Amino acid sequence: MFGSIGMPEILVIMVIALLVFGAGKLPDAGKSLGRAIKEFKGAVEGRPEEARAAQAATGAGRETQCPACGETSAGEAAFCRQCGRSMGPPGLPRS
C-alpha cells in the first residue's frame, strides 16, 4: 500500500505539513519526533536495568493471587482471569 510513495508524493506531504503547522513549528515537531524515535529504539534494544527499575516503581512483575480460586495474575490485575472475581486490595468486599 505504501510501497508506491515516491518523491512527488513526499513533496506534497511536506508542503501540506508546512501549510498546516507553519515554518516555526516544524523544527519543534521534528525534534519531538526524533526524541520519540530515539526513546523507542532504546526500549526495543532493551536496557534491562531501567526496565527492572520501572517495574519496581510501578509494581509490574508482582504476582497477586485470587482469594477465591487461587489463580495467580501478574501485575495489578483487577479481576481474576479464571473465575472473574475482584482481586481488590484487602479490606474491601470482594464479589
Secondary structure, 3 states (H helix, E strand, C coil): CCCCCCHHHHHHHHHHHHHHHCCCCHHHHHHHHHHHHHHHHHHHHCCHHHHHHHHHHHCCCCEEECCCCCCEEECCCCECCCCCCECCCCCCCCC
